[in-house]
Amino acid sequence: MKEKRKWTILALGAFVILLIAHFLYYQKSKITIYDDNTAKKINWKPGLTVGEFLQKNNISLGQDDLTNPATDFPLIPGSKIYLNRSHSEVVISTISIHPELIEQKKEVSNLRPVLVRKYRYGKRIIQEKILTRGGRTIRREKISEKTFFSTFKTLTLLDKETLKPVKTYNLTRCRKIKMIATAYYPGDPLAWKNGTETFLGLKMERGIVAVDPKVIKLRSRVYVPGYGYGYAADTGSAIKGKRIDLGVTNAEEEKEWPHRPVVVYILEAANNY
């Protein structure tokens, strides 16, 4: 009886050891796959390469994904496979295009010489697909590129004698008013004192403009495209609201301004032109 019990205990011990050995072998024979931040264990199958093993277990690889070991490496029990996935994102970047001088004109017909300049500037918008792997950029693919341009003008007051710059105004930042323009000239019989002297007591000449002080304050420096630089130094009984009377040289030139729509840029208030 004792002998039988002894063999039973030995048999049970051997069975337990066999189970443990089988379990350990089973664990060691499993393949561990590290996919980004996750780990997964899958039963090993003999005769397969890394790529075949992944395919049989429905683990797909992207075009730019890598494996370690490589996909043609034969698997052995307990192997570890590291998947280095690639990731893509669409990035939009904006590049500023610095102002470029495209046109300039010196105007000397009015009260003082001025220089009008036109600049072009813009921005370039680039849309790219960026492919990264392991935190490193491996490829950039341009999806689209668009360039947008805008323009702005500046007006520079020049010294009468030296023609050196005195002050520059960015017309884009100046207040502007849409107005209706007429004209008058020295000796105009319809003007106050026959157009020889302005409301402020200045000599009437080309560049002097008459305004409604409720709309544009007297002693304002202005600029009218197509006419030029002006100084608000006069008023008129018919110049009310958004009306402006432009001082010109003679009656012939006055005919060129039969209630023409214009844009008036208000540069600044100044005690002289």
GROMACS elastic network, one bead per residue, 0.5 to 0.9 nm:
[ bonds ]
;  ai    aj funct       b0    kb
    1     4     6  0.51778   500
    1     5     6  0.62756   500
    1     6     6  0.86243   500
    2     5     6  0.51044   500
    2     6     6  0.61529   500
    2     7     6  0.88005   500
    3     6     6  0.50543   500
    3     7     6  0.64240   500
    3     8     6  0.86964   500
    4     7     6  0.52778   500
    4     8     6  0.62411   500
    4     9     6  0.87681   500
    5     8     6  0.50237   500
    5     9     6  0.62608   500
    5    10     6  0.86571   500
    6     9     6  0.52683   500
    6    10     6  0.62917   500
    6    11     6  0.86437   500
    7    11     6  0.60002   500
    7    12     6  0.85168   500
    8    11     6  0.50626   500
    8    12     6  0.61661   500
    8    13     6  0.85671   500
    9    12     6  0.51197   500
    9    13     6  0.61109   500
    9    14     6  0.85770   500
   10    13     6  0.50329   500
   10    14     6  0.60951   500
   10    15     6  0.85167   500
   11    14     6  0.50971   500
   11    15     6  0.61182   500
   11    16     6  0.86309   500
   12    15     6  0.50087   500
   12    16     6  0.61971   500
   12    17     6  0.86186   500
   13    16     6  0.50989   500
   13    17     6  0.61548   500
   13    18     6  0.85097   500
   14    17     6  0.50486   500
   14    18     6  0.60462   500
   14    19     6  0.85570   500
   15    19     6  0.61619   500
   15    20     6  0.86395   500
   16    19     6  0.50173   500
   16    20     6  0.61834   500
   16    21     6  0.85246   500
   17    20     6  0.50620   500
   17    21     6  0.60200   500
   17    22     6  0.84132   500
   18    21     6  0.50338   500
   18    22     6  0.59438   500
   18    23     6  0.84100   500
   19    22     6  0.50318   500
   19    23     6  0.60144   500
   19    24     6  0.85360   500
   20    24     6  0.60594   500
   20    25     6  0.84731   500
   21    24     6  0.50892   500
   21    25     6  0.60393   500
   21    26     6  0.83574   500
   22    25     6  0.50793   500
   22    26     6  0.59159   500
   22    27     6  0.85069   500
   23    27     6  0.60943   500
   23    28     6  0.85372   500
   24    27     6  0.50540   500
   24    28     6  0.60617   500
   24    29     6  0.84230   500
   25    28     6  0.50298   500
   25    29     6  0.58773   500
   25    30     6  0.86255   500
   26    29     6  0.51608   500
   26    30     6  0.64876   500
   26    43     6  0.79829   500
   26    44     6  0.89136   500
   27    30     6  0.54324   500
   27    31     6  0.88106   500
   27    41     6  0.89766   500
   27    43     6  0.84953   500
   27    78     6  0.77802   500
   28    31     6  0.80460   500
   28    77     6  0.64248   500
   28    79     6  0.86603   500
   29    42     6  0.89896   500
   29    43     6  0.67726   500
   29    44     6  0.57079   500
   29    45     6  0.87591   500
   29    76     6  0.78149   500
   29    79     6  0.79181   500
   30    41     6  0.60342   500
   30    42     6  0.54457   500
   30    44     6  0.50339   500
   30    45     6  0.88012   500
   30    77     6  0.62035   500
   30    78     6  0.52589   500
   30    79     6  0.74820   500
   30    80     6  0.89895   500
   31    40     6  0.81762   500
   31    41     6  0.54772   500
   31    42     6  0.51844   500
   31    43     6  0.60433   500
   31    44     6  0.56072   500
   31    75     6  0.85189   500
   31    76     6  0.83829   500
   31    77     6  0.66603   500
   31    78     6  0.52126   500
   31    79     6  0.51762   500
   31    80     6  0.58537   500
   31    81     6  0.74485   500
   32    39     6  0.66818   500
   32    40     6  0.56002   500
   32    42     6  0.64530   500
   32    43     6  0.88517   500
   32    78     6  0.72003   500
   32    79     6  0.65139   500
   32    81     6  0.61983   500
   32    82     6  0.85045   500
   33    38     6  0.81721   500
   33    39     6  0.55654   500
   33    40     6  0.51468   500
   33    41     6  0.62266   500
   33    42     6  0.77534   500
   33    79     6  0.86238   500
   33    80     6  0.58906   500
   33    82     6  0.59933   500
   33    83     6  0.74079   500
   34    37     6  0.69682   500
   34    38     6  0.57279   500
   34    40     6  0.65100   500
   34    41     6  0.88967   500
   34    80     6  0.75392   500
   34    81     6  0.61221   500
   34    83     6  0.60391   500
   34    84     6  0.87609   500
   35    38     6  0.53208   500
   35    39     6  0.62293   500
   35    40     6  0.79386   500
   35    81     6  0.84058   500
   35    82     6  0.63561   500
   35    83     6  0.50206   500
   35    84     6  0.72014   500
   35    85     6  0.76736   500
   36    39     6  0.81677   500
   36    82     6  0.80970   500
   36    83     6  0.66440   500
   36    84     6  0.67373   500
   36    85     6  0.68457   500
   42    57     6  0.84079   500
   43    77     6  0.87687   500
   44    48     6  0.88852   500
   44    53     6  0.84342   500
   44    75     6  0.80781   500
   44    76     6  0.76698   500
   44    77     6  0.60053   500
   44    78     6  0.76770   500
   44    79     6  0.85824   500
   45    48     6  0.66276   500
   45    53     6  0.77245   500
   45    75     6  0.82968   500
   45    76     6  0.85841   500
   45    77     6  0.82097   500
   46    49     6  0.89430   500
   46    75     6  0.74288   500
   46    76     6  0.73843   500
   46    77     6  0.81813   500
   47    74     6  0.72198   500
   47    75     6  0.73125   500
   47    76     6  0.85355   500
   48    51     6  0.79955   500
   48    52     6  0.57736   500
   48    53     6  0.58193   500
   48    73     6  0.86393   500
   48    74     6  0.59753   500
   48    75     6  0.59955   500
   48    76     6  0.86515   500
   49    52     6  0.52032   500
   49    53     6  0.60119   500
   49    54     6  0.85967   500
   49    70     6  0.88919   500
   49    71     6  0.64998   500
   49    72     6  0.54637   500
   49    73     6  0.52535   500
   49    75     6  0.53778   500
   50    53     6  0.51409   500
   50    54     6  0.62351   500
   50    55     6  0.86312   500
   50    67     6  0.82828   500
   50    68     6  0.88150   500
   50    69     6  0.72609   500
   50    70     6  0.68836   500
   50    72     6  0.60723   500
   50    73     6  0.56670   500
   50    74     6  0.61861   500
   50    75     6  0.60269   500
   50    81     6  0.76152   500
   51    54     6  0.52501   500
   51    55     6  0.61836   500
   51    56     6  0.86823   500
   51    67     6  0.86255   500
   51    70     6  0.77827   500
   51    72     6  0.62051   500
   51    73     6  0.78979   500
   51    74     6  0.89720   500
   52    55     6  0.50276   500
   52    56     6  0.60831   500
   52    57     6  0.85860   500
   52    71     6  0.76450   500
   52    72     6  0.82496   500
   53    56     6  0.52306   500
   53    57     6  0.63249   500
   53    58     6  0.87546   500
   53    59     6  0.86022   500
   53    71     6  0.89455   500
   53    75     6  0.81457   500
   54    57     6  0.51731   500
   54    58     6  0.62476   500
   54    59     6  0.50168   500
   54    60     6  0.69981   500
   54    61     6  0.85310   500
   54    71     6  0.87144   500
   55    58     6  0.50710   500
   55    59     6  0.57020   500
   55    60     6  0.65533   500
   55    61     6  0.87875   500
   56    59     6  0.76561   500
   57    60     6  0.87684   500
   61    64     6  0.79499   500
   61    65     6  0.58514   500
   61    66     6  0.78692   500
   61    67     6  0.88379   500
   61    83     6  0.85156   500
   61    85     6  0.79938   500
   62    65     6  0.50596   500
   62    66     6  0.84291   500
   62    85     6  0.75432   500
   62    86     6  0.75278   500
   63    66     6  0.87247   500
   63    86     6  0.85994   500
   64    85     6  0.74820   500
   64    86     6  0.59383   500
   64    87     6  0.88368   500
   64   131     6  0.87252   500
   64   133     6  0.84303   500
   65    83     6  0.72517   500
   65    84     6  0.58222   500
   65    86     6  0.53668   500
   65    87     6  0.89079   500
   65   133     6  0.79700   500
   66    69     6  0.88811   500
   66    70     6  0.74271   500
   66    71     6  0.83441   500
   66    82     6  0.83600   500
   66    83     6  0.60542   500
   66    84     6  0.50547   500
   66    85     6  0.65306   500
   66    86     6  0.81031   500
   66   133     6  0.89992   500
   67    70     6  0.52150   500
   67    71     6  0.63942   500
   67    81     6  0.68292   500
   67    82     6  0.56135   500
   67    84     6  0.59249   500
   67    85     6  0.84475   500
   68    71     6  0.77671   500
   68    73     6  0.89598   500
   68    80     6  0.83016   500
   68    81     6  0.57613   500
   68    82     6  0.50441   500
   68    83     6  0.66099   500
   68    84     6  0.78164   500
   69    72     6  0.81407   500
   69    73     6  0.61632   500
   69    74     6  0.89223   500
   69    80     6  0.81967   500
   69    81     6  0.63241   500
   69    82     6  0.72602   500
   70    73     6  0.55023   500
   70    81     6  0.88959   500
   71    74     6  0.83411   500
   75    78     6  0.85660   500
   75    79     6  0.64476   500
   76    79     6  0.57589   500
   84   133     6  0.69245   500
   84   134     6  0.69274   500
   85   132     6  0.86780   500
   85   133     6  0.62074   500
   85   134     6  0.75707   500
   86   131     6  0.66213   500
   86   132     6  0.55263   500
   86   134     6  0.74321   500
   86   138     6  0.88296   500
   87   130     6  0.81954   500
   87   131     6  0.56233   500
   87   132     6  0.52521   500
   87   133     6  0.63027   500
   87   134     6  0.88683   500
   88   129     6  0.65296   500
   88   130     6  0.54262   500
   88   132     6  0.62310   500
   88   133     6  0.88696   500
   89   128     6  0.82246   500
   89   129     6  0.56389   500
   89   130     6  0.54969   500
   89   131     6  0.68179   500
   89   132     6  0.85851   500
   90   127     6  0.68849   500
   90   128     6  0.55656   500
   90   130     6  0.62819   500
   90   143     6  0.87518   500
   91   126     6  0.81901   500
   91   127     6  0.58131   500
   91   128     6  0.53185   500
   91   129     6  0.63220   500
   91   130     6  0.70967   500
   92   125     6  0.69134   500
   92   126     6  0.56806   500
   92   128     6  0.64016   500
   92   129     6  0.89364   500
   93   124     6  0.82207   500
   93   125     6  0.58435   500
   93   126     6  0.53474   500
   93   127     6  0.65721   500
   93   128     6  0.82035   500
   94   123     6  0.65625   500
   94   124     6  0.56493   500
   94   126     6  0.64112   500
   94   127     6  0.89600   500
   95   122     6  0.86592   500
   95   123     6  0.54886   500
   95   124     6  0.50079   500
   95   125     6  0.64681   500
   95   126     6  0.80589   500
   96   121     6  0.80482   500
   96   122     6  0.61640   500
   96   124     6  0.63983   500
   96   125     6  0.88665   500
   97   100     6  0.85130   500
   97   120     6  0.88031   500
   97   121     6  0.55793   500
   97   123     6  0.51904   500
   97   124     6  0.71654   500
   97   149     6  0.85389   500
   98   120     6  0.81425   500
   98   121     6  0.55489   500
   98   122     6  0.70389   500
   98   123     6  0.84704   500
   99   119     6  0.58410   500
   99   120     6  0.53414   500
   99   122     6  0.75686   500
   99   151     6  0.84973   500
  100   118     6  0.85119   500
  100   119     6  0.52766   500
  100   120     6  0.51768   500
  100   121     6  0.62913   500
  101   104     6  0.77018   500
  101   117     6  0.71808   500
  101   118     6  0.60877   500
  101   120     6  0.64704   500
  102   117     6  0.78797   500
  102   118     6  0.59034   500
  102   119     6  0.55368   500
  102   120     6  0.65927   500
  103   116     6  0.83223   500
  103   117     6  0.57624   500
  103   118     6  0.50172   500
  103   119     6  0.69984   500
  104   115     6  0.70142   500
  104   116     6  0.55751   500
  104   118     6  0.60940   500
  104   119     6  0.88437   500
  105   114     6  0.84659   500
  105   115     6  0.57984   500
  105   116     6  0.52958   500
  105   117     6  0.64692   500
  105   118     6  0.88749   500
  106   113     6  0.70708   500
  106   114     6  0.58573   500
  106   116     6  0.62914   500
  106   117     6  0.86570   500
  107   110     6  0.75189   500
  107   112     6  0.83996   500
  107   113     6  0.56330   500
  107   114     6  0.53278   500
  107   115     6  0.61752   500
  107   116     6  0.75434   500
  107   228     6  0.71758   500
  107   229     6  0.82361   500
  108   111     6  0.77468   500
  108   112     6  0.62980   500
  108   114     6  0.65346   500
  108   115     6  0.87198   500
  108   228     6  0.89246   500
  109   112     6  0.75766   500
  109   113     6  0.72970   500
  109   206     6  0.72890   500
  109   207     6  0.79206   500
  109   228     6  0.80406   500
  109   229     6  0.88231   500
  110   113     6  0.69569   500
  110   114     6  0.87185   500
  110   205     6  0.79624   500
  110   206     6  0.52646   500
  110   208     6  0.81495   500
  110   227     6  0.87496   500
  110   228     6  0.69600   500
  110   229     6  0.63095   500
  110   230     6  0.71133   500
  110   248     6  0.87819   500
  111   205     6  0.75944   500
  111   206     6  0.65901   500
  111   207     6  0.52066   500
  111   208     6  0.75079   500
  111   229     6  0.73832   500
  111   230     6  0.71267   500
  111   231     6  0.80844   500
  111   273     6  0.72482   500
  112   157     6  0.75192   500
  112   158     6  0.71471   500
  112   159     6  0.76459   500
  112   160     6  0.61746   500
  112   207     6  0.83826   500
  112   229     6  0.78444   500
  112   230     6  0.89936   500
  112   273     6  0.77827   500
  113   156     6  0.87533   500
  113   157     6  0.65776   500
  113   158     6  0.54550   500
  113   159     6  0.71927   500
  113   160     6  0.63541   500
  113   163     6  0.73677   500
  113   229     6  0.84217   500
  114   155     6  0.66878   500
  114   156     6  0.54768   500
  114   158     6  0.53165   500
  114   159     6  0.85869   500
  114   163     6  0.85918   500
  114   165     6  0.85664   500
  114   228     6  0.85471   500
  114   229     6  0.73002   500
  115   154     6  0.80718   500
  115   155     6  0.56940   500
  115   156     6  0.50233   500
  115   157     6  0.66318   500
  115   158     6  0.71313   500
  115   165     6  0.85251   500
  115   168     6  0.89730   500
  116   153     6  0.68955   500
  116   154     6  0.57531   500
  116   156     6  0.64463   500
  117   152     6  0.83933   500
  117   153     6  0.54728   500
  117   154     6  0.52912   500
  117   155     6  0.65203   500
  117   156     6  0.82337   500
  118   151     6  0.68583   500
  118   152     6  0.58247   500
  118   154     6  0.66168   500
  119   150     6  0.84313   500
  119   151     6  0.54503   500
  119   152     6  0.54492   500
  119   153     6  0.61668   500
  119   154     6  0.82086   500
  120   149     6  0.66760   500
  120   150     6  0.58053   500
  120   152     6  0.66963   500
  120   153     6  0.89499   500
  121   148     6  0.84461   500
  121   149     6  0.56457   500
  121   150     6  0.55554   500
  121   151     6  0.61237   500
  121   152     6  0.81868   500
  122   147     6  0.72203   500
  122   148     6  0.53934   500
  122   150     6  0.57409   500
  122   151     6  0.82264   500
  123   146     6  0.84314   500
  123   147     6  0.58690   500
  123   148     6  0.55219   500
  123   149     6  0.67442   500
  123   150     6  0.89788   500
  124   145     6  0.70304   500
  124   146     6  0.57358   500
  124   148     6  0.64183   500
  124   149     6  0.88320   500
  125   144     6  0.81741   500
  125   145     6  0.57207   500
  125   146     6  0.52921   500
  125   147     6  0.63134   500
  125   148     6  0.82328   500
  126   142     6  0.73874   500
  126   143     6  0.77201   500
  126   144     6  0.59360   500
  126   146     6  0.66051   500
  126   147     6  0.87190   500
  127   141     6  0.87474   500
  127   142     6  0.61853   500
  127   143     6  0.53953   500
  127   144     6  0.51852   500
  127   145     6  0.63153   500
  127   146     6  0.88280   500
  128   140     6  0.65623   500
  128   141     6  0.55066   500
  128   143     6  0.51883   500
  128   144     6  0.70985   500
  128   145     6  0.87911   500
  129   139     6  0.82878   500
  129   140     6  0.57852   500
  129   141     6  0.50374   500
  129   142     6  0.63527   500
  129   143     6  0.67101   500
  130   137     6  0.69698   500
  130   138     6  0.79251   500
  130   139     6  0.60648   500
  130   141     6  0.64357   500
  130   142     6  0.86801   500
  131   136     6  0.84412   500
  131   137     6  0.58692   500
  131   138     6  0.57838   500
  131   139     6  0.51598   500
  131   140     6  0.62477   500
  131   141     6  0.82522   500
  132   135     6  0.59816   500
  132   136     6  0.52020   500
  132   138     6  0.54343   500
  132   139     6  0.71267   500
  132   140     6  0.89863   500
  133   136     6  0.53636   500
  133   137     6  0.65152   500
  133   138     6  0.67007   500
  134   137     6  0.84323   500
  137   140     6  0.76425   500
  142   145     6  0.76070   500
  152   170     6  0.77152   500
  152   171     6  0.71738   500
  152   172     6  0.60617   500
  153   169     6  0.86428   500
  153   170     6  0.63065   500
  153   171     6  0.56180   500
  153   172     6  0.67375   500
  154   168     6  0.66895   500
  154   169     6  0.54869   500
  154   171     6  0.53932   500
  154   172     6  0.78483   500
  155   167     6  0.83060   500
  155   168     6  0.55934   500
  155   169     6  0.51989   500
  155   170     6  0.65937   500
  155   171     6  0.68944   500
  155   223     6  0.83992   500
  155   229     6  0.88674   500
  156   165     6  0.63050   500
  156   166     6  0.70092   500
  156   167     6  0.55277   500
  156   169     6  0.62734   500
  156   170     6  0.88099   500
  157   163     6  0.86668   500
  157   164     6  0.84150   500
  157   165     6  0.59571   500
  157   166     6  0.53831   500
  157   167     6  0.52656   500
  157   168     6  0.63102   500
  157   169     6  0.84602   500
  158   161     6  0.85640   500
  158   162     6  0.78590   500
  158   164     6  0.53152   500
  158   166     6  0.53927   500
  158   167     6  0.74553   500
  159   162     6  0.55356   500
  159   164     6  0.53479   500
  159   165     6  0.64293   500
  159   166     6  0.62331   500
  160   163     6  0.56308   500
  160   164     6  0.82503   500
  161   164     6  0.82163   500
  162   165     6  0.88104   500
  163   166     6  0.86360   500
  165   168     6  0.75593   500
  169   172     6  0.86908   500
  169   173     6  0.81292   500
  169   174     6  0.77230   500
  169   267     6  0.68446   500
  170   173     6  0.56540   500
  170   174     6  0.67216   500
  170   267     6  0.87300   500
  171   174     6  0.50325   500
  171   175     6  0.80902   500
  171   176     6  0.85629   500
  171   223     6  0.87759   500
  171   265     6  0.69079   500
  171   266     6  0.86189   500
  171   267     6  0.76913   500
  172   175     6  0.81440   500
  172   176     6  0.88573   500
  173   176     6  0.89366   500
  174   265     6  0.61394   500
  174   266     6  0.59831   500
  174   267     6  0.59806   500
  174   268     6  0.84236   500
  175   264     6  0.83572   500
  175   265     6  0.58619   500
  175   266     6  0.54139   500
  175   267     6  0.74795   500
  176   263     6  0.64890   500
  176   264     6  0.53889   500
  176   266     6  0.59802   500
  176   267     6  0.89414   500
  177   242     6  0.78880   500
  177   262     6  0.83443   500
  177   263     6  0.56311   500
  177   264     6  0.52132   500
  177   265     6  0.66406   500
  177   266     6  0.80154   500
  178   242     6  0.73164   500
  178   261     6  0.70905   500
  178   262     6  0.58582   500
  178   264     6  0.63398   500
  179   241     6  0.86479   500
  179   243     6  0.55087   500
  179   244     6  0.67830   500
  179   260     6  0.83373   500
  179   261     6  0.57665   500
  179   262     6  0.54068   500
  179   263     6  0.60917   500
  179   264     6  0.69341   500
  180   242     6  0.64644   500
  180   244     6  0.62813   500
  180   245     6  0.85534   500
  180   259     6  0.55472   500
  180   260     6  0.54718   500
  180   262     6  0.60083   500
  180   263     6  0.85092   500
  181   242     6  0.88083   500
  181   243     6  0.59970   500
  181   245     6  0.57128   500
  181   246     6  0.68418   500
  181   257     6  0.64568   500
  181   258     6  0.74053   500
  181   259     6  0.50854   500
  181   260     6  0.50768   500
  181   261     6  0.60749   500
  181   262     6  0.64117   500
  182   243     6  0.78573   500
  182   244     6  0.64578   500
  182   246     6  0.61357   500
  182   247     6  0.89093   500
  182   254     6  0.75961   500
  182   255     6  0.86816   500
  182   256     6  0.85230   500
  182   258     6  0.56799   500
  182   259     6  0.50387   500
  182   260     6  0.67291   500
  183   209     6  0.85228   500
  183   244     6  0.80837   500
  183   247     6  0.57595   500
  183   248     6  0.64353   500
  183   251     6  0.89769   500
  183   253     6  0.81990   500
  183   254     6  0.51216   500
  183   255     6  0.77562   500
  183   256     6  0.81426   500
  183   257     6  0.57861   500
  183   258     6  0.77803   500
  183   259     6  0.85294   500
  184   187     6  0.86830   500
  184   188     6  0.62216   500
  184   190     6  0.82163   500
  184   191     6  0.71195   500
  184   195     6  0.73837   500
  184   209     6  0.88998   500
  184   245     6  0.65842   500
  184   246     6  0.62172   500
  184   247     6  0.52347   500
  184   248     6  0.60226   500
  184   249     6  0.82894   500
  184   250     6  0.78120   500
  184   251     6  0.74948   500
  184   253     6  0.87804   500
  184   254     6  0.58517   500
  185   188     6  0.53161   500
  185   191     6  0.81496   500
  185   194     6  0.86269   500
  185   195     6  0.61623   500
  185   196     6  0.82710   500
  185   204     6  0.75901   500
  185   205     6  0.72117   500
  185   206     6  0.75832   500
  185   246     6  0.82977   500
  185   247     6  0.55076   500
  185   248     6  0.50467   500
  185   249     6  0.56181   500
  185   250     6  0.53012   500
  185   251     6  0.64931   500
  185   253     6  0.84974   500
  185   254     6  0.69601   500
  186   189     6  0.88750   500
  186   191     6  0.85444   500
  186   194     6  0.69011   500
  186   196     6  0.52315   500
  186   197     6  0.83476   500
  186   203     6  0.89213   500
  186   204     6  0.59569   500
  186   205     6  0.65144   500
  186   206     6  0.85837   500
  186   247     6  0.79715   500
  186   248     6  0.78091   500
  186   249     6  0.69693   500
  186   250     6  0.68817   500
  186   251     6  0.87381   500
  187   190     6  0.86921   500
  187   191     6  0.78344   500
  187   193     6  0.81991   500
  187   195     6  0.50958   500
  187   196     6  0.60295   500
  187   250     6  0.82820   500
  187   251     6  0.88675   500
  188   191     6  0.54464   500
  188   192     6  0.83857   500
  188   193     6  0.85983   500
  188   194     6  0.50107   500
  188   195     6  0.52568   500
  188   196     6  0.81239   500
  188   250     6  0.83043   500
  188   251     6  0.75177   500
  189   192     6  0.79213   500
  189   193     6  0.79857   500
  189   195     6  0.71763   500
  190   193     6  0.86776   500
  190   194     6  0.65183   500
  190   195     6  0.77707   500
  191   196     6  0.83670   500
  191   236     6  0.76084   500
  192   195     6  0.54861   500
  192   196     6  0.77949   500
  192   197     6  0.75820   500
  192   198     6  0.76537   500
  192   199     6  0.83000   500
  192   235     6  0.88568   500
  192   236     6  0.75002   500
  193   196     6  0.59169   500
  193   197     6  0.64081   500
  193   198     6  0.82800   500
  194   197     6  0.79076   500
  195   198     6  0.71461   500
  195   203     6  0.87966   500
  195   204     6  0.62286   500
  195   205     6  0.88184   500
  196   202     6  0.86246   500
  196   203     6  0.61753   500
  196   204     6  0.50508   500
  196   205     6  0.81107   500
  197   200     6  0.80275   500
  197   201     6  0.57330   500
  197   202     6  0.56569   500
  197   204     6  0.50984   500
  197   205     6  0.88929   500
  197   234     6  0.86650   500
  198   201     6  0.50018   500
  198   202     6  0.51952   500
  198   203     6  0.63249   500
  198   204     6  0.58934   500
  198   208     6  0.82044   500
  198   210     6  0.84273   500
  198   233     6  0.62212   500
  198   234     6  0.50028   500
  198   235     6  0.77184   500
  199   202     6  0.74147   500
  199   210     6  0.87111   500
  199   233     6  0.63232   500
  199   235     6  0.62440   500
  199   236     6  0.87095   500
  200   218     6  0.84303   500
  200   219     6  0.85810   500
  200   233     6  0.55893   500
  200   234     6  0.64060   500
  200   235     6  0.89888   500
  201   204     6  0.87745   500
  201   233     6  0.81582   500
  201   234     6  0.86479   500
  202   205     6  0.88338   500
  202   208     6  0.87572   500
  202   233     6  0.72932   500
  202   234     6  0.86646   500
  203   208     6  0.86767   500
  204   207     6  0.85991   500
  204   208     6  0.64730   500
  204   234     6  0.89370   500
  204   247     6  0.74146   500
  205   208     6  0.59176   500
  205   247     6  0.61746   500
  205   248     6  0.68243   500
  205   249     6  0.69090   500
  206   209     6  0.82591   500
  206   230     6  0.82160   500
  206   246     6  0.77669   500
  206   249     6  0.56858   500
  207   227     6  0.84318   500
  207   228     6  0.74556   500
  207   229     6  0.61840   500
  207   231     6  0.62730   500
  207   232     6  0.87462   500
  207   246     6  0.70870   500
  207   247     6  0.55960   500
  207   248     6  0.70814   500
  208   229     6  0.88647   500
  208   230     6  0.56193   500
  208   231     6  0.51648   500
  208   232     6  0.62289   500
  208   233     6  0.61859   500
  208   234     6  0.72553   500
  208   245     6  0.87239   500
  208   246     6  0.66510   500
  208   247     6  0.50847   500
  208   248     6  0.81651   500
  209   222     6  0.88763   500
  209   230     6  0.61582   500
  209   231     6  0.58668   500
  209   233     6  0.62154   500
  209   234     6  0.60733   500
  209   235     6  0.80271   500
  209   244     6  0.68593   500
  209   245     6  0.55444   500
  209   247     6  0.53970   500
  210   213     6  0.89861   500
  210   218     6  0.86013   500
  210   231     6  0.85057   500
  210   232     6  0.58484   500
  210   233     6  0.62856   500
  210   236     6  0.64634   500
  210   239     6  0.71902   500
  210   243     6  0.86118   500
  210   244     6  0.57768   500
  210   246     6  0.65362   500
  210   247     6  0.77442   500
  211   214     6  0.84848   500
  211   215     6  0.74569   500
  211   216     6  0.62612   500
  211   217     6  0.78041   500
  211   218     6  0.74676   500
  211   232     6  0.64177   500
  211   233     6  0.79463   500
  211   234     6  0.64096   500
  211   235     6  0.52043   500
  211   236     6  0.72251   500
  211   239     6  0.60759   500
  211   240     6  0.74243   500
  211   241     6  0.83335   500
  211   242     6  0.82364   500
  211   243     6  0.66643   500
  211   244     6  0.50877   500
  211   245     6  0.66391   500
  211   246     6  0.89825   500
  212   215     6  0.54696   500
  212   216     6  0.60797   500
  212   217     6  0.75234   500
  212   218     6  0.82848   500
  212   234     6  0.87117   500
  212   235     6  0.62399   500
  212   236     6  0.76621   500
  212   239     6  0.58631   500
  212   240     6  0.52405   500
  212   241     6  0.60207   500
  212   242     6  0.75045   500
  212   243     6  0.71861   500
  212   244     6  0.75616   500
  213   218     6  0.58085   500
  213   232     6  0.88583   500
  213   235     6  0.76129   500
  213   240     6  0.87255   500
  213   241     6  0.88589   500
  214   217     6  0.66158   500
  214   240     6  0.84921   500
  214   241     6  0.74416   500
  215   240     6  0.84616   500
  215   241     6  0.63143   500
  215   242     6  0.68127   500
  215   243     6  0.88978   500
  216   219     6  0.89356   500
  216   220     6  0.71912   500
  216   232     6  0.77528   500
  216   242     6  0.88354   500
  216   266     6  0.79330   500
  217   220     6  0.59229   500
  217   232     6  0.73358   500
  217   269     6  0.77101   500
  218   221     6  0.88355   500
  218   231     6  0.81984   500
  218   232     6  0.51091   500
  218   233     6  0.56680   500
  218   234     6  0.73149   500
  218   235     6  0.84716   500
  218   269     6  0.79480   500
  219   231     6  0.64457   500
  219   232     6  0.51909   500
  219   233     6  0.57327   500
  219   234     6  0.89276   500
  219   268     6  0.86468   500
  219   269     6  0.57377   500
  219   270     6  0.56652   500
  219   271     6  0.60593   500
  219   272     6  0.69921   500
  219   273     6  0.78354   500
  220   230     6  0.84378   500
  220   231     6  0.58282   500
  220   232     6  0.51836   500
  220   233     6  0.78254   500
  220   266     6  0.69887   500
  220   267     6  0.71727   500
  220   268     6  0.56674   500
  220   270     6  0.59453   500
  220   271     6  0.82633   500
  220   272     6  0.86923   500
  220   273     6  0.82052   500
  221   229     6  0.76386   500
  221   230     6  0.60210   500
  221   232     6  0.64561   500
  221   265     6  0.85973   500
  221   266     6  0.63364   500
  221   267     6  0.52938   500
  221   268     6  0.54360   500
  221   269     6  0.60352   500
  221   270     6  0.66946   500
  221   272     6  0.84708   500
  221   273     6  0.65266   500
  222   228     6  0.85157   500
  222   229     6  0.60540   500
  222   230     6  0.50695   500
  222   231     6  0.59395   500
  222   232     6  0.72435   500
  222   264     6  0.66171   500
  222   265     6  0.54467   500
  222   267     6  0.52575   500
  222   268     6  0.74048   500
  223   227     6  0.78365   500
  223   228     6  0.56067   500
  223   230     6  0.57641   500
  223   231     6  0.84410   500
  223   263     6  0.84706   500
  223   264     6  0.58659   500
  223   265     6  0.50648   500
  223   266     6  0.67581   500
  223   267     6  0.71343   500
  224   227     6  0.53674   500
  224   228     6  0.51468   500
  224   229     6  0.64365   500
  224   230     6  0.74424   500
  224   262     6  0.69666   500
  224   263     6  0.61194   500
  224   265     6  0.63905   500
  225   228     6  0.57280   500
  225   229     6  0.84035   500
  225   262     6  0.74666   500
  225   263     6  0.70054   500
  225   264     6  0.76321   500
  225   265     6  0.86488   500
  226   262     6  0.84198   500
  227   230     6  0.84503   500
  227   246     6  0.81343   500
  230   246     6  0.81649   500
  230   247     6  0.85515   500
  230   273     6  0.78004   500
  231   234     6  0.87051   500
  231   272     6  0.80900   500
  231   273     6  0.58129   500
  232   235     6  0.82981   500
  232   273     6  0.87901   500
  234   245     6  0.87531   500
  235   238     6  0.86742   500
  235   239     6  0.66766   500
  235   240     6  0.88886   500
  235   244     6  0.89197   500
  235   245     6  0.83476   500
  236   240     6  0.78120   500
  236   245     6  0.81563   500
  237   240     6  0.72925   500
  238   243     6  0.83389   500
  239   242     6  0.79400   500
  239   243     6  0.53710   500
  239   244     6  0.63013   500
  239   245     6  0.69994   500
  240   243     6  0.58055   500
  240   244     6  0.82415   500
  241   244     6  0.86359   500
  243   259     6  0.88438   500
  244   264     6  0.88431   500
  246   254     6  0.85876   500
  246   257     6  0.83995   500
  247   254     6  0.83681   500
  248   251     6  0.81113   500
  248   253     6  0.64198   500
  248   254     6  0.63533   500
  249   252     6  0.82650   500
  249   253     6  0.65466   500
  249   254     6  0.77991   500
  250   253     6  0.55165   500
  250   254     6  0.63410   500
  251   255     6  0.66726   500
  252   255     6  0.55887   500
  252   256     6  0.75512   500
  253   256     6  0.54863   500
  253   257     6  0.77086   500
  254   257     6  0.58295   500
  254   258     6  0.79190   500
  255   258     6  0.62065   500
  256   260     6  0.86028   500
  257   260     6  0.56979   500
  266   269     6  0.83695   500
  269   272     6  0.88153   500
  270   273     6  0.68376   500
